[in-house]
Amino acid sequence: MRPRPERFGAWVRVDDGTLVAVDRTLARALHVEETPLWDDARPEAPALPLEVHVAVTARCPAGCSGCYQSATRDGDDVPFEELARTLDGLAAMGVFTVAFGGGEPMLRDDLGALATYARGLDLVPVVTTSGIGLTPARARTLGDFAQVNVSHDGVGGGYEAVRGYDGASAADRAARTLLDAGVSVGLNHVLTRQNFAHLADTVRHARALGAREVQVLRYKPAGRAASLDYLARRLTQDQVRALAPALRAIAEEHGEGISIRVDCATVPLLSETLTDAAQLARFGVFGCEAGRHLGAVRRDGSLAGCSFVTREPAPAEGSLAERWESAPELERFRASVRERPEPCASCGLRTVCRGGCRIVSEHLTGGFAPDPECPRVLAWKATESAR
């Protein structure tokens, strides 16, 4: 058990890696040391991140049309020594999970060593890969990863529709290679209007492969995806309305056979049918976590609210903890959550949704407005226009 004291009590990572929020009474019962954070007279500081995404390379030969990092074949790797310093800083902040990303992390010969270094700091490392560069020998070096997430955007032609090339067989091969090496595997599935119809079949395929979970990710307009093409790839309003029933049916079909997760950007799209804020909070289903419980370290060492932020980075001077607390770019995310203009201000889900995805809203509106693709926001705008 690893605790991290918080103002409300503590976060506790239990043996299976699950994070549990406990109040002060239970924290004391679990022998969490008394902390000045429990002094209610102290001013409240920004929440520290639970998970941080760390970019390790800008290299990738795939050239996916929707790459949020605009990775290229001749991109640079971040030196191991710099990444080690970043991991040291994250451990000192009390971060629990570090997610390595790229580009294509598998192109690094020292990827397994990065996971080992993170484990030595009591961090839980995970990584996302397309499978490019993975061999059986390389897979055997990845045992320190808690999970390797293979990008797989669907069966039935869905992968090619999203990525611009058909990498489904390579993703399947990567998943099997990792599983043969004893590495836990999940699939990351970027959902677009082109592959939506194959979602249930893709989950069945993932289970047949032996993946332990499928994480459904909203397509976001960042990097090469920040173009007019985004409008042709985002879910239609009919698909948004069908998403929650589809996910519920998938969960009922598979039971405990495979886990289904959604990223924070997907939460507002489910707002018509997920209406119990307290239940969502209990199970850790939240909207935008950027600058709060989620952060990102870019290739140049600068901080961002999440890995999809393409604005000017937060300054790179000072320790990670100091920059996390004071960087204006991160405060911009936090302030947008506190302000909550209508219709978010009067929405019953505001405490968990937090206004929706900032990446989407900034791309479509030029600022941090309520998520313009949220069904509740669309309904409110329609009502306002009719007045």
VENKAFEN-V499519 format. One record per residue. N is the residue number from 1. RES is the residue in one letter. OMEGA is omega in whole degrees, -180 to 180 (999 if undefined). Layout:
BEGIN
n | res | omega
N | RES | OMEGA
N | RES | OMEGA
END
This chain:
BEGIN
n | res | omega
1 | M | 177
2 | R | 179
3 | P | 169
4 | R | -178
5 | P | 177
6 | E | 179
7 | R | -178
8 | F | -176
9 | G | 177
10 | A | 162
11 | W | 180
12 | V | 173
13 | R | -179
14 | V | -169
15 | D | -178
16 | D | 178
17 | G | 180
18 | T | 175
19 | L | -179
20 | V | 175
21 | A | 180
22 | V | 179
23 | D | -175
24 | R | -180
25 | T | 180
26 | L | 177
27 | A | 178
28 | R | 179
29 | A | 178
30 | L | 177
31 | H | 170
32 | V | -177
33 | E | 175
34 | E | -174
35 | T | 175
36 | P | 178
37 | L | -178
38 | W | 175
39 | D | -174
40 | D | 180
41 | A | -179
42 | R | 176
43 | P | -177
44 | E | 179
45 | A | 177
46 | P | 177
47 | A | 176
48 | L | -177
49 | P | 172
50 | L | -179
51 | E | 178
52 | V | 176
53 | H | -177
54 | V | 178
55 | A | -176
56 | V | -179
57 | T | 171
58 | A | -178
59 | R | 169
60 | C | -179
61 | P | -172
62 | A | 180
63 | G | -178
64 | C | -176
65 | S | -179
66 | G | -177
67 | C | -177
68 | Y | 179
69 | Q | -178
70 | S | -179
71 | A | -179
72 | T | -179
73 | R | -176
74 | D | 178
75 | G | -177
76 | D | 169
77 | D | 171
78 | V | -179
79 | P | -179
80 | F | -177
81 | E | 179
82 | E | 178
83 | L | 177
84 | A | 178
85 | R | 177
86 | T | -180
87 | L | 175
88 | D | -179
89 | G | 179
90 | L | 177
91 | A | 179
92 | A | 178
93 | M | -177
94 | G | 177
95 | V | 180
96 | F | -173
97 | T | 174
98 | V | -177
99 | A | 180
100 | F | 179
101 | G | -177
102 | G | 12
103 | G | -179
104 | E | -178
105 | P | -176
106 | M | 177
107 | L | 178
108 | R | 177
109 | D | -175
110 | D | -177
111 | L | 177
112 | G | 179
113 | A | 176
114 | L | 178
115 | A | 179
116 | T | 179
117 | Y | 179
118 | A | 179
119 | R | 179
120 | G | 178
121 | L | -178
122 | D | 171
123 | L | 176
124 | V | -178
125 | P | 171
126 | V | -179
127 | V | 176
128 | T | -177
129 | T | 170
130 | S | -175
131 | G | 178
132 | I | -180
133 | G | -179
134 | L | 174
135 | T | 176
136 | P | 179
137 | A | 179
138 | R | -180
139 | A | -179
140 | R | 178
141 | T | -171
142 | L | -176
143 | G | 180
144 | D | 175
145 | F | 175
146 | A | 178
147 | Q | 171
148 | V | -179
149 | N | 180
150 | V | 178
151 | S | -179
152 | H | -172
153 | D | 165
154 | G | 174
155 | V | 176
156 | G | -180
157 | G | -179
158 | G | -179
159 | Y | -179
160 | E | -180
161 | A | -178
162 | V | -171
163 | R | -177
164 | G | 173
165 | Y | -176
166 | D | 179
167 | G | -176
168 | A | -179
169 | S | 177
170 | A | 178
171 | A | 177
172 | D | -179
173 | R | 179
174 | A | 180
175 | A | -179
176 | R | 180
177 | T | 179
178 | L | -180
179 | L | 177
180 | D | 179
181 | A | 179
182 | G | -179
183 | V | 178
184 | S | -174
185 | V | 168
186 | G | 175
187 | L | 171
188 | N | -174
189 | H | 178
190 | V | -172
191 | L | 177
192 | T | 179
193 | R | -177
194 | Q | -178
195 | N | -176
196 | F | -176
197 | A | -177
198 | H | -175
199 | L | -178
200 | A | 179
201 | D | 179
202 | T | 178
203 | V | 177
204 | R | 179
205 | H | 179
206 | A | 179
207 | R | 179
208 | A | 177
209 | L | -176
210 | G | 177
211 | A | -179
212 | R | 180
213 | E | 170
214 | V | 175
215 | Q | -180
216 | V | -175
217 | L | 176
218 | R | 175
219 | Y | -173
220 | K | -178
221 | P | 178
222 | A | -179
223 | G | 179
224 | R | 179
225 | A | -180
226 | A | -177
227 | S | 177
228 | L | 180
229 | D | 179
230 | Y | -177
231 | L | 179
232 | A | -177
233 | R | -179
234 | R | -179
235 | L | 172
236 | T | 178
237 | Q | 177
238 | D | 179
239 | Q | 177
240 | V | 179
241 | R | -178
242 | A | -171
243 | L | -178
244 | A | 176
245 | P | 179
246 | A | 179
247 | L | 179
248 | R | 180
249 | A | 179
250 | I | 180
251 | A | 180
252 | E | 180
253 | E | -171
254 | H | -179
255 | G | 180
256 | E | -178
257 | G | 178
258 | I | -180
259 | S | 176
260 | I | 178
261 | R | 172
262 | V | 177
263 | D | -174
264 | C | -179
265 | A | -178
266 | T | -174
267 | V | -179
268 | P | 178
269 | L | -179
270 | L | -168
271 | S | 179
272 | E | -174
273 | T | 175
274 | L | -169
275 | T | -176
276 | D | -176
277 | A | -178
278 | A | 179
279 | Q | 178
280 | L | 179
281 | A | -179
282 | R | -178
283 | F | 174
284 | G | 178
285 | V | -177
286 | F | 172
287 | G | -172
288 | C | 178
289 | E | -174
290 | A | 179
291 | G | -180
292 | R | 178
293 | H | 179
294 | L | 176
295 | G | 180
296 | A | 172
297 | V | -178
298 | R | -177
299 | R | 179
300 | D | 179
301 | G | 180
302 | S | -179
303 | L | 174
304 | A | 180
305 | G | 174
306 | C | -173
307 | S | -180
308 | F | -178
309 | V | -180
310 | T | 176
311 | R | 176
312 | E | -176
313 | P | 172
314 | A | -179
315 | P | -175
316 | A | -180
317 | E | 179
318 | G | 179
319 | S | 178
320 | L | -179
321 | A | 180
322 | E | -179
323 | R | 179
324 | W | -176
325 | E | -168
326 | S | -173
327 | A | -180
328 | P | -178
329 | E | 178
330 | L | 178
331 | E | 177
332 | R | 177
333 | F | -177
334 | R | -179
335 | A | -179
336 | S | 177
337 | V | -179
338 | R | -174
339 | E | 174
340 | R | 176
341 | P | 176
342 | E | 6
343 | P | -178
344 | C | -175
345 | A | -178
346 | S | -179
347 | C | 180
348 | G | 180
349 | L | -172
350 | R | -177
351 | T | 180
352 | V | -178
353 | C | 178
354 | R | 173
355 | G | 177
356 | G | -172
357 | C | 179
358 | R | -180
359 | I | 178
360 | V | -176
361 | S | -179
362 | E | 180
363 | H | -174
364 | L | -175
365 | T | -178
366 | G | 180
367 | G | -180
368 | F | 178
369 | A | 171
370 | P | -174
371 | D | -174
372 | P | 178
373 | E | 178
374 | C | 180
375 | P | -180
376 | R | 178
377 | V | 179
378 | L | 179
379 | A | 180
380 | W | 179
381 | K | 179
382 | A | 178
383 | T | -180
384 | E | -179
385 | S | -178
386 | A | -178
387 | R | 999
END
